[in-house]
C-alpha cells in the first residue's frame, strides 16, 4: 500500500483527503528533455560537513515507499533488479545493505521517521501509523493521523479546527520519551551552517492544510486565508516541500517568505533559524525561470492541474529527483526526498491506487520509468560535478510488503518477456468486530486501527488484565474463518498477539498513554481488518471478502511481522564508503542515522538507538574510537541489535511467548498468562536497562571520542546474550 492509503477505519482516508485537500498524484505525460536552470543563491555563511578528509560536500538522502530488493515472485525480477541504473550505481560504487529491517508497526510513517531520527518509535511517538487511535477522557477512541509537521500537536482530522471539537489529546505529534517534541533531524546540519531541502519527507515539511498552515504561518495569515478560499491550490502551494535554513542564509530571509523555524523543545535551544515552506515559496528561489518541471520537462502539478506539489502519491521518481537536483544546483547541499512506490498506479485522477501484481505490465512499465529517471538524475548530477567523490548518497525504503492475490498466469511468467496476468488481486477484507460477535457471541464494543495488524481499542480503556480484555484476546487467538482465496476454513488467523507488556518490548508504548492500544493482534498477511458495529454475519462472505478489483484496489499489505514485510535495504555511496557490493550483516532502520552522522562528522543532541554500521566503511572514515577493540565492538553491535531491535531475536521470541500467554487460560484460571507476562515484563526491564547502558557507550564512541572499555563491552555482550537466551527459553517452554 502507498503512503496515504488505509489511514485507519474505513472512511477515514476520505476524511483525511477532505481535510488535507488534494492528495492527488502527478499526471503521467510524455515530454521533452529534462533539466533545469541552476542558480547559485547567496550561500549560508559556511556549510561545515566535517567528514574525515573533508571531502563530503553534499548529502542526498532518498527513501522509497515499498520498493523491494527481494523478489515477490521467484520468476519476476525484483523492484531494484528492474532499476539497474540505481542498483548498479549502489553496487558498483558503494554498499547495498541487503539484510536491513523495519520496525513495528511497519508502516510508511514509522519506517521513515525511525530512519530519519535513529530512535525506535517509543522515543519519537509514531509506533502505529499511518494513522492511529487514541483514547479520549470518556474512554472512547478517536483517530489521529501520523503525518503532521514536526512541531504540530496530535492531528485529529475531526478535531479542531473542524467540528466537532471533541479532541482531548493535544500532546505533540512527534512526542519523545520525555513527553516533549522529539529532536528534529535537520538540526545537526543547520547548526553546521548547511541549508537542508526536504521533498515530501515525512513530517519535515507541511503535511496538511488543516493544522500545519496555522501552526507555521498563523491562523490569520494570507496562507491560512488561501486554505479557505482555494483549498486545493493551497495544498499545492504550501504542503510537501520545504527548506530548513542555517543561520544567516538568504534563502529563508523574511523577504523571501521565510518563517521562524521553531523547535521549542530542542535540546540546547534552537533560535535564529528560519524555514521556507511550500512550492509557492521554494520553487521561485531554486528555479526563478519557473515553472518547476520533472526530469522529462513536464510542469509539476497535481492530477487536476494545480501547479505546485502534486500530492504524496504523486511523488514518482521523475518528480522527486528533479526537485532534489534543482535544490542541489541552487546551492542547497543537504537534500532529503521521498519516492512513491512502483507497485501502485500513480497516473491519472481517480486511478492513483490501482494495485499491480508482480510482473504485470503496468508495474513493469512504472519500474522502467523509475529506472530511466535515475539514469537522468545521475547524469544531471554528474554534469553539475555532484558525484561519488564529494557526495554521500543514501537510498533506502520504509518497509517491505506482502502481495495478496492469486498466482499469475501463465505459470513461470517473468514480467519482462512474458507478461504476468492475475485473476484476483486484493486483500481479504474482514470485519473483525462482526466476526468476533458471530463466532464467539461476544458483543464487546471495540474499535481497531484498520490494518493486517489491527490494533484493538476496547471502549472504556480497560486494563490489560480486565476480564473483557482477556476474553477478547483469547477469542482473537482462536479466530477462524472461511478464506475466500482457498475456500477453506483458516484457523488461527491471528498469528501473534501482544498486549501492553509485549508492546513495550516491541517499542510500541510512547510517553502518551492514550495512544497505547488495549492489545495488538498480528494477522495472516493476506487479511486486512476493519471493525463496524453491525449485526452477526449472515454468511462468512458477508464479513470476509475480496473486493472487486478497481482503480482503488489494495493488494500490498504491511504493518505485520512476516519476513517479506520486515526485510528492507539500504544503499550507501560516497567518500568513506567501501565498494563491497552487498553487505549481509543484520541491521535495522535505527542504524541509518548514526552511520550517516559518523561519516559526516556531525552529531545529534540526543542518543540514537542504532549503531554506526562500520563494516562497509573505510577505517580512515570513522573515529579512532570505532577502530579500537574492533572485533569486540563488532560483536557488541551484533548482539545489541538482536537484543534491542523490533525484529531482533529477543523481541520475536518474547512475542512468541506473549502469543501463547494471551491465548491461554480461562476466566477461572489465568495463571499461565500471569506467569508468562511477569517473565516478559522482567526480561524487558532488564533489556531496557542494559540497552540504555550499551546505547550510551556506543554513542560516546561514535560521537564523543570516548572509546569503549573492552572489558565492559565484553561484559555487556555476555549479559545481552544471556537475556536473548532467556527469551528463547521462554518462547520454547511457554
C-alpha positions as CSV (number, residue, x, y, z in Angstrom):
1,X,0.0,0.0,0.0
2,X,1.1,3.5,-0.6
3,X,1.9,6.3,1.9
4,X,-1.6,7.7,2.2
5,X,-3.6,4.5,1.9
6,X,-5.6,2.8,4.7
7,X,-5.2,5.6,7.2
8,X,-7.5,4.0,9.7
9,X,-11.0,2.7,9.8
10,X,-12.9,2.6,6.5
11,X,-13.9,6.1,5.6
12,X,-11.0,7.8,7.5
13,X,-9.0,8.0,4.3
14,X,-11.7,10.0,2.7
15,X,-11.9,12.3,5.7
16,X,-8.1,12.8,5.6
17,X,-8.4,13.7,1.9
18,X,-11.1,16.2,2.7
19,X,-9.0,17.7,5.5
20,X,-5.7,17.8,3.6
21,X,-7.3,18.6,0.3
22,X,-5.6,17.4,-2.9
23,X,-3.8,14.2,-2.1
24,X,-3.6,13.6,-5.8
25,X,-0.9,12.0,-8.0
26,X,1.1,13.8,-10.6
27,X,-0.2,13.2,-14.1
28,X,1.9,10.9,-16.3
29,X,2.8,12.7,-19.6
30,X,5.2,12.3,-22.4
31,X,7.6,15.1,-22.8
32,X,10.9,16.5,-23.9
33,X,14.2,16.9,-22.2
34,X,14.6,17.4,-18.5
35,X,17.0,19.5,-16.6
36,X,16.6,23.0,-15.2
37,X,18.3,26.3,-14.9
38,X,20.6,26.2,-12.0
39,X,21.0,29.2,-9.8
40,X,23.6,29.8,-7.1
41,X,22.0,31.6,-4.1
42,X,23.8,33.7,-1.7
43,X,25.1,30.8,0.4
44,X,24.8,30.4,4.1
45,X,28.0,31.6,5.9
46,X,29.5,28.2,5.8
47,X,28.4,24.6,5.5
48,X,30.8,22.6,7.6
49,X,30.2,19.0,7.0
50,X,33.1,17.5,8.9
51,X,33.9,14.2,7.3
52,X,37.3,12.6,8.0
53,X,39.0,14.1,4.9
54,X,36.6,17.0,4.4
55,X,35.6,15.6,1.0
56,X,31.8,15.2,1.6
57,X,30.2,18.5,0.3
58,X,26.7,17.2,-0.5
59,X,24.2,14.8,1.1
60,X,21.4,13.2,-0.9
61,X,19.1,11.0,1.1
62,X,16.2,9.2,-0.7
63,X,13.6,7.0,0.9
64,X,11.3,4.9,-1.3
65,X,7.8,3.7,-0.3
66,X,7.5,-0.1,-0.5
67,X,10.3,-0.8,-3.0
68,X,11.8,-4.3,-2.8
69,X,15.3,-5.8,-3.2
70,X,13.9,-9.3,-2.7
71,X,11.7,-10.9,-5.3
72,X,8.0,-11.1,-4.6
73,X,7.7,-13.9,-7.2
74,X,10.8,-16.1,-7.9
75,X,10.4,-15.7,-11.6
76,X,9.9,-11.9,-11.7
77,X,13.0,-9.6,-11.2
78,X,12.6,-7.5,-8.0
79,X,11.9,-3.8,-8.0
80,X,15.6,-3.0,-7.6
81,X,16.6,-5.5,-10.3
82,X,14.3,-3.7,-12.7
83,X,16.0,-0.4,-11.8
84,X,19.6,-1.3,-12.9
85,X,20.7,2.4,-13.1
86,X,20.1,2.7,-9.3
87,X,21.1,-0.9,-8.4
88,X,24.4,-0.7,-10.4
89,X,25.2,2.7,-9.0
90,X,25.0,1.4,-5.5
91,X,26.7,-1.9,-6.0
92,X,29.3,-0.5,-8.4
93,X,30.3,2.4,-6.2
94,X,29.4,1.6,-2.6
95,X,27.5,-0.9,-0.4
96,X,24.0,-2.3,-0.5
97,X,22.9,-3.5,2.9
98,X,20.6,-6.3,2.0
99,X,19.7,-7.6,5.5
100,X,18.1,-4.4,6.9
101,X,14.8,-4.4,8.8
102,X,12.0,-2.0,9.5
103,X,10.4,-1.5,12.9
104,X,6.9,-2.0,14.4
105,X,4.3,-1.1,13.3
106,X,5.9,-1.5,9.8
107,X,4.2,1.3,8.0
108,X,5.4,4.3,6.0
109,X,5.4,7.0,8.6
110,X,7.0,4.7,11.3
111,X,9.7,3.5,8.8
112,X,10.6,6.9,7.6
113,X,10.7,8.6,10.9
114,X,12.7,5.9,12.5
115,X,15.3,6.1,9.7
116,X,15.4,9.9,10.0
117,X,15.8,10.0,13.8
118,X,17.7,6.8,14.6
119,X,15.4,6.0,17.5
120,X,12.7,3.5,17.9
121,X,9.1,4.6,17.8
122,X,8.6,4.7,21.6
123,X,11.1,7.7,21.5
124,X,9.5,9.6,18.6
125,X,5.8,9.0,19.1
126,X,4.7,7.0,16.0
127,X,4.8,3.3,16.6
128,X,1.4,2.9,14.9
129,X,0.8,4.5,11.6
130,X,0.0,5.9,9.1
131,X,-2.8,6.8,11.4
132,X,-3.6,5.5,14.9
133,X,-6.3,5.8,17.5
134,X,-6.2,7.4,20.9
135,X,-8.4,7.2,23.9
136,X,-10.4,10.2,25.0
137,X,-11.2,11.1,28.6
138,X,-14.6,9.4,28.1
139,X,-13.0,6.1,27.3
140,X,-14.0,6.2,23.6
141,X,-11.3,6.3,20.9
142,X,-10.7,8.6,18.0
143,X,-8.4,8.8,15.0
144,X,-5.1,10.6,15.0
145,X,-3.0,10.9,11.8
146,X,0.7,10.3,11.8
147,X,1.5,12.8,9.1
148,X,1.8,16.3,10.5
149,X,4.5,18.9,10.7
150,X,7.3,18.1,13.3
151,X,6.1,20.6,15.9
152,X,2.3,20.1,15.5
153,X,0.1,18.8,18.2
154,X,-1.6,15.5,17.6
155,X,-3.5,15.7,14.3
156,X,-7.1,14.5,14.7
157,X,-8.8,15.2,11.4
158,X,-12.2,15.5,13.1
159,X,-11.0,17.7,15.9
160,X,-10.0,21.4,16.0
161,X,-10.2,23.4,13.9
162,X,-13.1,21.3,12.5
163,X,-16.2,20.5,14.4
164,X,-16.9,18.5,16.5
165,X,-14.2,19.8,18.7
166,X,-14.1,16.7,20.9
167,X,-10.3,16.2,20.7
168,X,-8.9,15.7,24.2
169,X,-5.3,14.7,23.4
170,X,-3.1,17.7,22.4
171,X,0.3,16.1,23.1
172,X,3.0,16.7,20.4
173,X,2.6,14.6,17.3
174,X,6.3,13.8,17.5
175,X,6.5,13.0,21.2
176,X,9.7,11.7,22.7
177,X,10.2,9.6,25.8
178,X,10.2,12.8,28.0
179,X,6.8,13.9,26.7
180,X,8.4,16.7,24.6
181,X,8.7,17.4,20.9
182,X,11.2,14.9,19.6
183,X,14.5,16.5,18.4
184,X,14.4,17.3,14.7
185,X,16.6,15.5,12.2
186,X,17.7,18.7,10.3
187,X,19.3,20.4,13.4
188,X,22.9,19.0,13.1
189,X,23.0,20.2,9.5
190,X,21.7,23.7,10.1
191,X,23.8,24.2,13.2
192,X,26.8,23.3,10.9
193,X,25.8,26.1,8.6
194,X,24.0,23.9,6.0
195,X,20.6,24.5,4.4
196,X,18.5,21.4,4.2
197,X,16.0,20.8,1.5
198,X,13.1,18.4,2.1
199,X,10.9,16.9,-0.6
200,X,7.8,15.1,0.7
201,X,9.8,13.6,3.6
202,X,7.5,12.7,6.5
203,X,6.8,15.5,9.0
204,X,9.8,17.6,8.0
205,X,7.5,19.6,5.6
206,X,3.9,20.7,6.0
207,X,1.8,17.6,5.6
208,X,-1.8,19.1,5.6
209,X,-3.6,22.4,5.4
210,X,-5.8,21.9,8.4
211,X,-3.3,22.1,11.2
212,X,0.1,22.7,9.7
213,X,-0.5,26.0,8.0
214,X,-1.9,27.7,11.1
215,X,1.0,26.1,13.1
216,X,3.7,27.6,10.8
217,X,2.1,30.7,9.2
218,X,-0.6,31.6,11.8
219,X,-4.3,31.3,11.8
220,X,-4.8,34.9,10.4
221,X,-2.1,34.7,7.7
222,X,-2.7,35.1,4.0
223,X,-1.7,31.4,3.6
224,X,-4.5,30.4,6.0
225,X,-6.9,32.6,4.1
226,X,-5.9,30.8,0.9
227,X,-6.9,27.5,2.6
228,X,-10.4,28.8,2.9
229,X,-10.7,30.5,-0.5
230,X,-8.9,27.9,-2.7
231,X,-8.1,24.8,-0.6
232,X,-6.8,22.6,-3.5
233,X,-4.4,25.3,-4.6
234,X,-3.3,26.0,-1.0
235,X,-2.4,22.3,-0.7
236,X,-0.3,22.5,-3.9
237,X,1.3,25.8,-2.7
238,X,2.3,25.0,0.9
239,X,2.3,21.3,1.5
240,X,5.1,18.8,0.8
241,X,8.2,21.0,0.1
242,X,10.5,22.9,2.4
243,X,13.9,24.1,3.3
244,X,15.3,24.4,6.8
245,X,18.0,27.1,6.7
246,X,21.2,27.7,8.5
247,X,21.5,31.0,10.5
248,X,22.2,33.9,8.1
249,X,21.1,32.0,4.9
250,X,19.5,34.4,2.5
251,X,17.3,31.7,1.1
252,X,15.0,31.8,4.1
253,X,15.1,35.5,4.7
254,X,11.8,37.1,5.6
255,X,11.7,38.9,2.3
256,X,11.5,35.5,0.6
257,X,8.6,34.5,2.8
258,X,10.9,32.7,5.3
259,X,9.3,31.9,8.6
260,X,10.9,31.2,12.0
261,X,11.9,27.6,12.2
262,X,10.6,27.0,15.8
263,X,11.7,24.0,17.8
264,X,10.8,24.9,21.3
265,X,11.9,21.6,22.9
266,X,15.2,21.1,21.0
267,X,18.0,20.2,23.5
268,X,20.4,23.0,23.8
269,X,17.9,25.5,22.3
270,X,17.3,26.5,18.7
271,X,16.8,30.1,17.9
272,X,17.6,32.4,15.0
273,X,16.8,29.8,12.3
274,X,14.3,30.2,9.5
275,X,12.5,27.8,7.2
276,X,10.9,28.2,3.8
277,X,7.7,26.2,3.3
278,X,5.8,25.2,0.2
279,X,6.3,25.1,-3.6
280,X,4.9,28.6,-3.9
281,X,7.9,30.0,-2.0
282,X,10.6,27.4,-2.6
283,X,10.2,27.0,-6.4
284,X,11.0,30.6,-7.3
285,X,14.1,30.5,-5.1
286,X,15.6,27.4,-6.7
287,X,14.3,27.9,-10.2
288,X,13.4,31.6,-10.8
289,X,12.8,30.9,-14.5
290,X,9.9,28.7,-13.5
291,X,7.8,26.6,-13.6
292,X,9.3,23.7,-11.8
293,X,9.4,20.6,-14.1
294,X,10.0,17.0,-13.7
295,X,13.0,15.2,-15.3
296,X,11.0,14.8,-18.5
297,X,10.3,18.6,-18.8
298,X,6.7,18.4,-17.7
299,X,5.3,21.1,-15.3
300,X,4.8,19.6,-11.9
301,X,1.2,19.8,-10.9
302,X,-1.5,17.6,-9.3
303,X,-3.9,15.5,-11.2
304,X,-6.5,18.3,-11.5
305,X,-4.0,20.9,-12.8
306,X,-2.9,22.8,-9.7
307,X,0.7,23.8,-10.2
308,X,2.9,23.0,-7.3
309,X,3.1,20.0,-5.0
310,X,1.3,17.1,-6.8
311,X,0.3,15.1,-3.6
312,X,2.3,12.5,-1.8
313,X,1.1,9.7,-4.1
314,X,2.3,11.8,-7.0
315,X,5.9,11.6,-5.9
316,X,7.2,9.5,-8.8
317,X,10.9,9.2,-9.3
318,X,10.9,11.8,-12.1
319,X,9.3,14.3,-9.8
320,X,11.2,13.8,-6.6
321,X,14.6,13.5,-8.3
322,X,14.0,16.7,-10.3
323,X,13.3,18.7,-7.1
324,X,16.4,17.1,-5.4
325,X,18.6,18.0,-8.4
326,X,17.2,21.5,-8.6
327,X,17.8,22.1,-4.9
328,X,21.4,20.9,-5.1
329,X,22.0,23.1,-8.2
330,X,20.6,26.1,-6.3
331,X,23.2,25.7,-3.5
332,X,21.3,23.6,-1.0
333,X,23.9,21.0,-0.1
334,X,21.7,18.6,2.0
335,X,18.5,17.2,0.5
336,X,16.0,14.6,1.7
337,X,13.4,13.1,-0.7
338,X,10.5,10.6,-0.7
339,X,9.6,8.5,-3.7
340,X,6.3,6.8,-4.2
341,X,6.1,3.0,-4.6
342,X,6.1,1.5,-8.1
343,X,3.5,-1.3,-7.5
344,X,0.5,1.0,-7.5
345,X,-0.6,3.2,-10.3
346,X,0.3,6.9,-9.9
347,X,-1.1,8.2,-13.2
348,X,-4.4,9.9,-13.5
349,X,-7.0,11.4,-11.3
350,X,-9.2,8.6,-9.8
351,X,-6.7,5.9,-10.7
352,X,-3.9,6.5,-8.3
353,X,-4.2,3.4,-6.2
354,X,-4.6,0.7,-8.8
355,X,-2.7,-2.3,-7.3
356,X,-0.5,-4.2,-9.7
357,X,0.8,-7.8,-9.2
358,X,4.5,-8.7,-9.7
359,X,5.3,-8.8,-13.4
360,X,2.1,-7.1,-14.5
361,X,2.7,-4.7,-17.5
362,X,1.8,-1.5,-15.6
363,X,4.1,-2.4,-12.8
364,X,7.0,-3.3,-15.2
365,X,6.5,-0.1,-17.1
366,X,6.5,2.0,-14.0
367,X,9.7,0.5,-12.8
368,X,11.2,1.1,-16.3
369,X,10.2,4.8,-15.9
370,X,11.8,4.9,-12.5
371,X,15.0,3.4,-13.9
372,X,15.2,6.0,-16.7
373,X,14.6,8.7,-14.1
374,X,17.6,7.6,-12.1
375,X,19.7,7.5,-15.3
376,X,18.8,11.1,-16.0
377,X,19.3,12.1,-12.3
378,X,22.8,10.6,-12.0
379,X,23.8,12.1,-15.4
380,X,22.5,15.5,-14.4
381,X,24.3,15.5,-11.1
382,X,27.5,14.4,-12.7
383,X,27.3,17.3,-15.2
384,X,26.9,19.5,-12.1
385,X,30.0,18.0,-10.5
386,X,28.0,16.2,-7.9
387,X,29.1,12.6,-7.7
388,X,30.5,9.8,-5.5
389,X,33.8,11.8,-4.9
390,X,32.1,14.6,-3.0
391,X,28.6,13.4,-2.1
392,X,27.1,11.0,0.4
393,X,24.2,9.2,-1.3
394,X,21.9,7.2,1.0
395,X,19.0,5.3,-0.6
396,X,16.6,3.2,1.4
397,X,12.9,2.2,1.9
398,X,10.3,2.4,4.6
399,X,9.2,-1.2,4.8
400,X,8.5,-4.3,2.7
401,X,5.2,-5.7,1.6
402,X,3.2,-8.9,1.3
403,X,1.3,-9.3,-2.0
404,X,-2.2,-10.6,-1.6
405,X,-3.5,-12.2,-4.8
406,X,-3.8,-15.3,-7.0
407,X,-0.8,-16.9,-8.6
408,X,-0.1,-15.3,-12.0
409,X,-0.7,-16.8,-15.4
410,X,0.9,-18.1,-17.4
411,X,2.9,-20.1,-14.9
412,X,6.5,-19.1,-14.9
413,X,5.9,-15.6,-16.4
414,X,8.7,-13.2,-15.7
415,X,7.0,-9.9,-16.5
416,X,9.7,-8.8,-18.9
417,X,9.5,-11.3,-21.7
418,X,6.3,-13.0,-20.7
419,X,3.8,-10.6,-19.0
420,X,2.0,-11.8,-15.9
421,X,-1.7,-11.7,-15.6
422,X,-3.9,-12.1,-12.5
423,X,-7.4,-13.2,-11.9
424,X,-7.9,-11.9,-8.3
425,X,-5.8,-9.2,-6.7
426,X,-6.6,-7.8,-3.3
427,X,-6.5,-8.2,0.5
428,X,-9.2,-10.2,2.2
429,X,-11.3,-7.5,3.9
430,X,-12.5,-8.7,7.3
431,X,-15.0,-7.0,9.6
432,X,-13.3,-8.1,12.8
433,X,-15.9,-6.9,15.3
434,X,-18.7,-8.7,13.5
435,X,-16.5,-11.9,13.0
436,X,-15.9,-12.0,16.8
437,X,-19.5,-11.4,17.5
438,X,-20.6,-14.2,15.1
439,X,-18.0,-16.8,16.2
440,X,-18.0,-16.2,19.9
441,X,-21.2,-14.3,20.6
442,X,-19.1,-11.5,22.2
443,X,-20.6,-8.0,21.8
444,X,-17.7,-6.2,23.4
445,X,-17.5,-2.7,22.0
446,X,-14.1,-2.1,20.4
447,X,-12.5,-0.2,17.5
448,X,-9.4,-1.0,15.5
449,X,-6.8,0.7,13.6
450,X,-7.6,-0.9,10.3
451,X,-4.7,-3.0,9.2
452,X,-3.4,-6.5,8.8
453,X,-2.2,-5.9,12.4
454,X,-5.4,-4.3,13.6
455,X,-4.5,-2.6,17.0
456,X,-7.6,-3.1,19.2
457,X,-9.0,-0.3,21.4
458,X,-11.7,-1.6,23.8
459,X,-14.2,1.1,24.7
460,X,-13.7,2.3,28.2
461,X,-9.9,1.8,28.0
462,X,-9.8,-1.3,30.4
463,X,-6.6,-2.6,31.8
464,X,-4.8,-5.5,30.2
465,X,-6.0,-7.9,32.9
466,X,-9.6,-6.8,32.8
467,X,-11.9,-9.7,32.1
468,X,-13.2,-8.1,28.9
469,X,-9.7,-7.6,27.6
470,X,-8.6,-11.2,28.4
471,X,-11.7,-12.7,26.9
472,X,-11.3,-10.8,23.7
473,X,-7.6,-11.7,23.5
474,X,-8.4,-15.4,23.9
475,X,-11.0,-15.1,21.1
476,X,-8.6,-13.4,18.8
477,X,-6.1,-16.3,19.4
478,X,-8.8,-18.8,18.3
479,X,-10.3,-16.8,15.4
480,X,-11.1,-18.9,12.3
481,X,-12.9,-18.1,9.1
482,X,-13.5,-19.1,5.6
483,X,-10.6,-17.9,3.4
484,X,-12.0,-16.7,0.1
485,X,-8.8,-17.4,-1.7
486,X,-8.5,-21.1,-0.6
487,X,-12.3,-21.7,0.0
488,X,-11.2,-23.5,3.2
489,X,-11.6,-22.5,6.9
490,X,-8.4,-20.8,8.1
491,X,-7.7,-21.5,11.7
492,X,-5.6,-19.1,13.9
493,X,-5.8,-16.2,11.6
494,X,-4.1,-14.1,14.2
495,X,-0.5,-15.4,14.1
496,X,0.7,-13.3,17.0
497,X,-0.7,-11.3,20.0
498,X,0.9,-8.5,22.0
499,X,-0.6,-6.7,25.0
500,X,0.8,-3.6,26.7
501,X,3.6,-5.7,28.3
502,X,4.8,-7.1,25.0
503,X,4.2,-3.8,23.1
504,X,6.6,-2.2,25.5
505,X,9.2,-4.8,24.4
506,X,8.4,-4.0,20.8
507,X,9.0,-0.3,21.3
508,X,5.3,0.4,20.8
509,X,4.5,2.3,24.0
510,X,5.1,6.0,23.9
511,X,5.1,8.8,26.6
512,X,1.4,9.4,25.7
513,X,-0.5,6.5,27.4
514,X,-3.7,7.4,25.5
515,X,-2.1,6.3,22.2
516,X,-1.4,2.8,23.5
517,X,-3.9,0.2,22.2
518,X,-5.5,-2.3,24.5
519,X,-3.6,-5.0,22.6
520,X,-2.3,-5.8,19.1
521,X,-3.0,-8.9,17.1
522,X,-0.8,-9.7,14.0
523,X,-2.7,-11.5,11.3
524,X,-2.1,-13.7,8.3
525,X,-0.8,-11.1,5.8
526,X,-3.5,-11.8,3.2
527,X,-6.0,-10.3,5.6
528,X,-6.9,-6.6,6.3
529,X,-9.3,-5.9,9.2
530,X,-11.7,-3.1,10.0
531,X,-14.4,-3.0,12.6
532,X,-18.1,-1.9,12.3
533,X,-20.9,-2.2,14.7
534,X,-23.1,-4.3,12.6
535,X,-25.0,-7.5,13.4
536,X,-23.8,-11.1,13.1
537,X,-22.5,-12.2,9.8
538,X,-25.3,-14.0,7.8
539,X,-22.7,-15.9,5.8
540,X,-18.9,-16.0,6.0
541,X,-18.7,-13.9,2.8
542,X,-20.7,-11.2,4.4
543,X,-17.8,-10.4,6.7
544,X,-14.7,-11.5,4.9
545,X,-14.4,-10.9,1.2
546,X,-12.0,-9.9,-1.6
547,X,-13.3,-6.7,-3.1
548,X,-13.7,-6.4,-6.8
549,X,-10.5,-5.1,-8.5
550,X,-11.0,-1.4,-9.3
551,X,-8.9,1.8,-9.6
552,X,-8.9,1.9,-5.8
553,X,-7.7,-1.7,-5.1
554,X,-5.3,-2.6,-2.3
555,X,-3.1,-5.6,-2.5
556,X,0.2,-4.9,-0.8
557,X,0.0,-5.4,2.9
558,X,2.5,-4.2,5.5
559,X,2.4,-3.4,9.2
560,X,2.7,-7.0,10.1
561,X,5.6,-9.3,11.3
562,X,6.2,-11.5,8.2
563,X,9.8,-11.6,6.8
564,X,8.8,-10.1,3.5
565,X,7.4,-7.1,5.3
566,X,10.2,-6.8,7.9
567,X,13.0,-7.0,5.3
568,X,14.3,-3.8,3.8
569,X,17.6,-2.5,2.3
570,X,19.9,0.5,2.5
571,X,22.3,1.7,-0.2
572,X,25.3,4.0,0.6
573,X,27.7,5.6,-1.8
574,X,30.3,8.3,-1.2
575,X,33.6,9.2,0.4
576,X,34.3,6.8,3.2
577,X,32.0,4.0,1.9
578,X,33.8,0.9,0.6
579,X,32.8,-0.7,-2.6
580,X,31.8,-4.1,-1.2
581,X,28.7,-4.7,-3.3
582,X,26.3,-6.4,-0.9
583,X,26.7,-6.4,2.8
584,X,24.6,-9.1,4.6
585,X,25.1,-8.2,8.2
586,X,21.9,-7.7,10.3
587,X,20.9,-4.0,10.5
588,X,17.7,-2.0,11.1
589,X,16.3,1.4,10.4
590,X,17.8,2.9,13.6
591,X,21.3,2.3,12.2
592,X,20.9,4.6,9.3
593,X,21.2,7.9,11.3
594,X,24.3,7.1,13.4
595,X,26.1,5.7,10.3
596,X,25.4,8.9,8.4
597,X,26.4,11.2,11.2
598,X,29.6,9.2,11.8
599,X,30.6,9.6,8.1
600,X,29.7,13.3,8.2
601,X,31.4,14.2,11.4
602,X,28.2,15.5,12.9
603,X,26.3,14.5,16.0
604,X,22.7,14.7,17.3
605,X,21.8,16.3,20.6
606,X,20.4,13.0,21.8
607,X,21.5,9.4,21.9
608,X,20.4,7.3,18.9
609,X,19.1,3.8,19.4
610,X,21.1,2.4,16.5
611,X,24.7,1.8,15.9
612,X,27.1,3.1,13.3
613,X,27.5,0.2,10.8
614,X,31.2,0.5,10.3
615,X,31.8,-2.8,8.5
616,X,31.2,-1.3,5.0
617,X,33.2,1.9,5.9
618,X,36.9,2.6,5.5
619,X,38.8,2.7,8.7
620,X,40.0,6.2,7.9
621,X,36.4,7.5,7.6
622,X,35.4,6.7,11.2
623,X,36.8,7.9,14.5
624,X,39.6,6.1,16.2
625,X,37.3,5.2,19.0
626,X,35.4,3.0,16.5
627,X,38.6,1.3,15.4
628,X,39.9,0.5,18.8
629,X,38.9,-3.0,20.0
630,X,37.3,-3.5,16.6
631,X,36.4,-7.2,17.0
632,X,34.8,-6.6,20.4
633,X,32.9,-3.6,19.0
634,X,31.5,-5.6,16.1
635,X,30.4,-8.4,18.4
636,X,28.8,-5.9,20.7
637,X,27.0,-4.2,17.8
638,X,25.7,-7.5,16.5
639,X,24.3,-8.7,19.9
640,X,22.9,-5.2,20.6
641,X,20.8,-5.4,17.5
642,X,19.4,-8.8,18.4
643,X,18.6,-7.6,21.9
644,X,17.0,-4.3,21.0
645,X,15.5,-4.3,17.5
646,X,11.8,-4.7,16.9
647,X,12.6,-7.7,14.7
648,X,15.6,-8.9,16.7
649,X,15.7,-12.3,18.3
650,X,14.7,-11.1,21.8
651,X,11.6,-9.3,20.6
652,X,10.4,-12.1,18.3
653,X,10.9,-14.7,21.0
654,X,9.1,-12.7,23.6
655,X,6.3,-12.2,21.0
656,X,6.0,-16.0,20.7
657,X,5.6,-16.3,24.5
658,X,3.2,-13.4,24.5
659,X,1.0,-15.0,21.9
660,X,0.8,-18.2,23.9
661,X,0.0,-16.2,27.1
662,X,-2.8,-14.1,25.6
663,X,-4.4,-17.1,24.0
664,X,-4.2,-19.2,27.2
665,X,-6.4,-19.7,30.3
666,X,-10.0,-19.1,31.2
667,X,-11.9,-16.7,33.5
668,X,-11.5,-19.3,36.2
669,X,-7.7,-19.8,35.8
670,X,-5.4,-17.3,34.2
671,X,-2.2,-18.5,35.9
672,X,-0.3,-19.3,32.7
673,X,-0.9,-15.8,31.4
674,X,0.1,-14.2,34.7
675,X,3.3,-16.2,34.8
676,X,4.4,-15.6,31.3
677,X,3.6,-11.9,31.4
678,X,5.6,-11.5,34.6
679,X,8.6,-13.1,32.9
680,X,8.3,-10.9,29.8
681,X,8.0,-7.8,31.9
682,X,11.1,-8.7,34.0
683,X,13.1,-9.5,30.8
684,X,12.0,-6.3,29.2
685,X,13.0,-4.2,32.2
686,X,16.4,-5.9,32.2
687,X,16.7,-5.5,28.5
688,X,15.9,-1.8,28.7
689,X,18.4,-1.1,31.4
690,X,21.2,-2.9,29.5
691,X,20.1,-1.3,26.3
692,X,20.5,2.1,27.8
693,X,24.0,1.4,29.1
694,X,25.2,0.0,25.7
695,X,23.5,2.8,23.9
696,X,25.4,5.4,25.9
697,X,28.6,3.5,25.4
698,X,28.1,3.3,21.6
699,X,27.1,7.0,21.3
700,X,30.1,8.1,23.3
701,X,32.4,6.0,21.0
702,X,30.7,7.3,17.9
703,X,30.3,11.0,18.7
704,X,32.2,11.9,21.9
705,X,35.6,10.5,21.3
706,X,35.4,8.0,24.2
707,X,36.5,4.5,23.3
708,X,34.7,1.6,24.7
709,X,36.2,-0.1,27.7
710,X,36.9,-3.5,26.3
711,X,36.2,-5.5,29.4
712,X,33.0,-3.6,30.0
713,X,32.0,-4.3,26.4
714,X,32.6,-8.0,26.8
715,X,30.5,-8.0,30.0
716,X,27.7,-6.3,28.0
717,X,28.0,-8.9,25.3
718,X,27.6,-11.7,27.9
719,X,24.7,-10.0,29.6
720,X,22.9,-9.4,26.3
721,X,23.3,-12.9,25.1
722,X,22.0,-14.2,28.4
723,X,18.9,-12.1,28.1
724,X,18.4,-13.3,24.5
725,X,18.8,-16.9,25.7
726,X,16.3,-16.4,28.4
727,X,13.8,-15.1,25.9
728,X,14.4,-18.0,23.6
729,X,13.9,-20.4,26.5
730,X,10.6,-18.7,27.5
731,X,9.3,-19.0,23.9
732,X,10.2,-22.7,23.8
733,X,8.7,-23.5,27.2
734,X,5.5,-21.4,27.2
